[in-house]
Amino acid sequence: MSRPILVTGSADGLGLAAARELVADGYPVIGHARNAARAAQLQAQVPGLDDVVVGDFAALDEVRAMAATLADRGPLQAIIHNAGVGYRELRRIETVDGHAHVLQINVLAPYLLTALLPRPERLVWLSSGLHRDGDASVEDIDWTHRAWNGFQAYADSKLFDATLAMALARRWPQVRSNAVEPGWVPTRMGGPGAPDDLTLGHVTRAWLAEAVAPEAQFSGGYYYHQAPAPAHYAVQDHAFQSELFDACARLTGVRLPD
C-alpha cells in the first residue's frame, strides 16, 4: 500500500474535493482541519480518510505540533499545500506569532511544515493566476511598514508559493515539487460569481499528487488544468528563491534543510 497523502485545508472547498477524489482512487489520505470541530465535520464528509490532523496555520506552534505528529509516520507520498486565505482582509490582521495573517497561513506555515517533515515523494503548492501580479521582493514581506493592501498581499503570497515550489524542485531533486493554478472558481474564497469550472478546480492537485500519468511526473512545473502554464518570471530566479528561503527561515526560526 502506498504511503499517505496529506491534504492541508481539506475541511471544505477544493481541499475537500481533492481529499474525496484521492480516497475514491484508493489512496490513504490524511485530512487536515484547523480545529477539532472542523476535523469532525471532515471525517463525517469523507469517512474513508486514513486520519485527520488538527492545527491552525495562524499559530506556528500548532504547525510544529502537527509536524511532530506526522513525522512519526515517516515520509509521506505527497503533501498538497492547499490551506490558504484570500485577499478580502481590509487591514493587516496579525497572528499570535506577530506576522501578517495572509503571509503566515499562505506561505510561512506550509514552508515550516515542509521544513519539519521528512521529505515526501511529491509536493504540490497551491498558487493562483494572481501570482503574476505579485511583487518579486522580500522587502517588508511581513507588511510591517507598508500601507496594507489585501489584494497585493495575497498576490505576493501566491507568487511566494510558486517560487517555493520551483526552488524546492531545484534544491531537492529527488522530490517532485510543482505549483498549481486552480482557476477562479466559485468556492467560499472565490465567491459565487467566479467564472471557472468548480468541478475542475481540484483535479490537477490530485493528479500531481498521484503522479500516475506520465505528464504528471515532472518537477518544477506550474500547472493549470493538468497542463503547463506560464508563470511569473521570478519563480525561476535563483537569487529570488534564495532571498525567499532566507526570509521564511528568519520569520519561522527554521531553515529548510539542504
C-alpha positions as CSV (number, residue, x, y, z in Angstrom):
1,M,0.0,0.0,0.0
2,S,1.3,3.5,-0.8
3,R,2.2,5.9,1.9
4,P,-0.4,8.6,2.8
5,I,-1.1,11.8,1.0
6,L,-1.6,14.9,3.2
7,V,-4.1,17.5,2.0
8,T,-3.9,20.6,4.2
9,G,-7.0,22.7,4.5
10,S,-9.3,19.9,3.5
11,A,-12.3,20.7,5.6
12,D,-14.1,22.4,2.8
13,G,-13.8,23.8,-0.8
14,L,-11.2,22.4,-3.2
15,G,-9.2,20.7,-0.5
16,L,-12.2,18.7,0.5
17,A,-12.8,17.8,-3.2
18,A,-9.2,16.7,-3.6
19,A,-9.3,14.5,-0.5
20,R,-12.5,12.9,-1.7
21,E,-11.1,12.2,-5.1
22,L,-7.9,10.7,-3.7
23,V,-9.8,8.5,-1.3
24,A,-12.1,7.3,-4.2
25,D,-9.0,6.5,-6.2
26,G,-7.8,4.2,-3.4
27,Y,-5.1,6.3,-1.7
28,P,-4.6,6.6,2.0
29,V,-5.3,10.3,2.7
30,I,-4.6,12.3,5.8
31,G,-7.0,15.3,6.1
32,H,-6.3,18.5,7.9
33,A,-8.5,21.0,9.7
34,R,-7.7,24.0,11.9
35,N,-9.8,22.8,14.9
36,A,-11.4,19.8,16.3
37,A,-15.0,20.8,15.3
38,R,-13.9,21.1,11.6
39,A,-12.0,17.9,11.9
40,A,-15.1,16.0,13.0
41,Q,-17.1,17.5,10.1
42,L,-14.3,16.4,7.7
43,Q,-14.4,12.9,9.0
44,A,-18.1,12.8,8.6
45,Q,-17.9,14.1,5.0
46,V,-15.0,11.8,3.9
47,P,-15.4,8.6,6.1
48,G,-12.6,6.8,4.1
49,L,-9.9,9.1,5.4
50,D,-6.8,7.4,6.9
51,D,-6.6,10.1,9.5
52,V,-7.2,13.8,10.3
53,V,-4.7,16.1,11.9
54,V,-5.6,19.3,13.6
55,G,-3.5,22.5,13.5
56,D,-4.3,26.2,13.0
57,F,-1.9,27.7,10.5
58,A,-2.4,31.0,12.2
59,A,-0.3,29.7,15.1
60,L,3.1,28.3,14.2
61,D,3.3,26.3,17.5
62,E,0.3,24.3,16.2
63,V,2.1,23.8,12.9
64,R,5.1,22.5,14.8
65,A,2.9,20.1,16.8
66,M,1.2,18.9,13.7
67,A,4.6,18.2,12.1
68,A,5.7,16.3,15.1
69,T,2.6,14.1,14.9
70,L,3.0,13.5,11.2
71,A,6.8,12.9,11.3
72,D,6.2,9.7,13.4
73,R,4.6,8.2,10.3
74,G,7.7,8.6,8.2
75,P,7.9,10.2,4.7
76,L,4.5,10.9,3.1
77,Q,3.8,10.1,-0.5
78,A,2.7,13.7,-1.1
79,I,1.8,16.9,0.6
80,I,-0.8,19.1,-1.1
81,H,-0.3,22.5,0.4
82,N,-3.9,23.6,-0.1
83,A,-4.7,25.6,3.1
84,G,-5.0,29.3,2.4
85,V,-6.9,32.5,2.9
86,G,-8.0,35.1,0.3
87,Y,-7.5,38.8,-0.3
88,R,-10.5,40.4,1.3
89,E,-8.9,41.4,4.6
90,L,-9.3,45.2,4.8
91,R,-6.4,45.7,7.3
92,R,-3.3,43.9,8.4
93,I,-4.5,41.1,10.7
94,E,-1.7,39.9,13.0
95,T,-1.4,36.3,14.1
96,V,-0.3,35.2,17.5
97,D,3.2,35.0,16.2
98,G,3.1,38.6,15.1
99,H,3.0,38.0,11.3
100,A,0.6,39.2,8.7
101,H,-2.3,36.7,8.6
102,V,-2.2,36.2,4.8
103,L,1.6,35.7,4.8
104,Q,1.6,33.2,7.7
105,I,-1.2,31.0,6.5
106,N,-0.4,31.0,2.8
107,V,3.4,30.9,3.0
108,L,5.1,30.6,6.4
109,A,3.0,27.7,7.7
110,P,3.4,25.5,4.6
111,Y,7.1,26.4,4.5
112,L,7.5,25.4,8.2
113,L,5.6,22.2,7.8
114,T,7.7,21.2,4.8
115,A,10.9,22.0,6.6
116,L,10.0,20.0,9.7
117,L,8.7,16.8,7.9
118,P,10.7,14.1,6.3
119,R,10.9,14.8,2.6
120,P,7.8,13.4,0.7
121,E,7.9,12.0,-2.8
122,R,5.9,14.9,-4.1
123,L,4.9,18.4,-3.1
124,V,2.0,20.3,-4.6
125,W,1.8,24.0,-3.9
126,L,-1.4,25.9,-4.4
127,S,-0.8,29.2,-6.3
128,S,-3.1,31.4,-8.2
129,G,-3.3,33.3,-11.5
130,L,-3.0,36.4,-9.4
131,H,0.6,35.4,-8.6
132,R,1.5,37.2,-11.8
133,D,0.6,40.5,-10.0
134,G,2.9,39.6,-7.1
135,D,5.9,41.8,-6.2
136,A,9.1,39.8,-6.6
137,S,10.7,41.2,-3.5
138,V,11.0,40.2,0.1
139,E,11.5,43.7,1.4
140,D,8.9,44.3,4.1
141,I,7.5,40.8,3.3
142,D,5.5,40.9,6.6
143,W,3.8,44.3,5.8
144,T,5.1,46.0,9.0
145,H,6.0,49.3,7.3
146,R,3.9,49.4,4.1
147,A,0.3,50.6,3.9
148,W,-1.8,47.5,3.9
149,N,-3.1,46.2,0.5
150,G,-5.0,43.0,0.9
151,F,-5.0,42.2,-2.8
152,Q,-1.3,42.8,-3.1
153,A,-0.5,40.7,0.0
154,Y,-2.5,37.8,-1.5
155,A,-0.8,38.1,-4.9
156,D,2.6,38.3,-3.3
157,S,1.8,35.2,-1.2
158,K,0.8,33.2,-4.2
159,L,4.0,34.3,-6.0
160,F,6.0,33.1,-3.0
161,D,4.2,29.7,-3.0
162,A,5.0,29.2,-6.7
163,T,8.6,30.3,-6.1
164,L,9.0,27.8,-3.2
165,A,7.7,25.0,-5.4
166,M,10.3,25.8,-8.1
167,A,13.1,26.4,-5.6
168,L,12.4,23.0,-3.9
169,A,12.4,21.2,-7.2
170,R,15.9,22.6,-7.7
171,R,17.1,22.1,-4.1
172,W,15.6,18.6,-3.6
173,P,15.9,16.9,-7.0
174,Q,14.6,13.6,-5.5
175,V,11.3,15.3,-4.7
176,R,8.8,16.3,-7.4
177,S,7.7,19.8,-6.5
178,N,5.1,21.7,-8.6
179,A,2.7,24.6,-8.3
180,V,-1.0,24.6,-9.3
181,E,-3.3,27.4,-10.5
182,P,-6.8,26.1,-9.9
183,G,-8.6,28.9,-11.7
184,W,-11.1,31.4,-10.3
185,V,-13.7,29.0,-9.1
186,P,-16.9,29.6,-7.1
187,T,-15.7,28.5,-3.7
188,R,-16.2,30.3,-0.4
189,M,-12.9,32.1,-1.2
190,G,-13.5,32.7,-4.9
191,G,-17.1,33.9,-4.4
192,P,-20.3,32.9,-6.2
193,G,-19.5,34.9,-9.4
194,A,-16.3,33.2,-10.2
195,P,-16.3,32.0,-13.8
196,D,-14.1,28.9,-13.9
197,D,-15.4,25.3,-13.6
198,L,-15.6,24.3,-9.9
199,T,-15.5,20.6,-10.9
200,L,-12.0,21.1,-12.4
201,G,-10.5,23.2,-9.6
202,H,-9.2,20.3,-7.5
203,V,-8.3,17.9,-10.3
204,T,-4.7,19.0,-11.0
205,R,-3.5,18.9,-7.5
206,A,-4.8,15.3,-7.0
207,W,-3.3,14.4,-10.4
208,L,0.1,15.7,-9.4
209,A,-0.1,14.0,-6.0
210,E,-0.9,10.6,-7.6
211,A,1.7,11.1,-10.4
212,V,0.4,8.2,-12.4
213,A,0.1,9.9,-15.7
214,P,3.5,10.4,-17.5
215,E,2.6,14.1,-17.8
216,A,2.3,14.4,-14.0
217,Q,5.8,13.0,-13.3
218,F,7.8,16.2,-13.9
219,S,9.1,18.6,-11.3
220,G,9.5,22.3,-11.2
221,G,6.3,23.0,-13.2
222,Y,3.5,25.4,-13.0
223,Y,0.2,23.8,-14.0
224,Y,-3.3,24.9,-14.9
225,H,-6.0,22.2,-15.6
226,Q,-3.3,19.4,-16.0
227,A,-1.2,21.4,-18.5
228,P,1.9,23.6,-18.1
229,A,1.0,27.3,-17.9
230,P,3.1,30.4,-18.0
231,A,4.3,31.7,-14.6
232,H,5.8,34.9,-13.3
233,Y,9.5,35.1,-14.4
234,A,10.7,35.4,-10.8
235,V,9.7,31.9,-9.8
236,Q,12.7,30.5,-11.6
237,D,15.1,33.3,-10.4
238,H,17.7,31.6,-8.2
239,A,18.6,34.8,-6.4
240,F,14.9,35.5,-5.5
241,Q,14.5,31.9,-4.4
242,S,17.4,32.2,-2.0
243,E,16.1,35.5,-0.7
244,L,12.7,34.0,-0.1
245,F,14.2,30.9,1.7
246,D,16.2,33.3,3.9
247,A,13.1,35.4,4.7
248,C,11.0,32.4,5.6
249,A,13.8,31.0,7.8
250,R,14.1,34.3,9.6
251,L,10.4,34.6,10.3
252,T,9.8,31.0,11.3
253,G,13.2,30.3,13.0
254,V,13.7,27.2,10.9
255,R,16.0,26.9,8.0
256,L,15.0,24.5,5.2
257,P,17.4,21.5,5.1
258,D,19.6,21.3,2.0
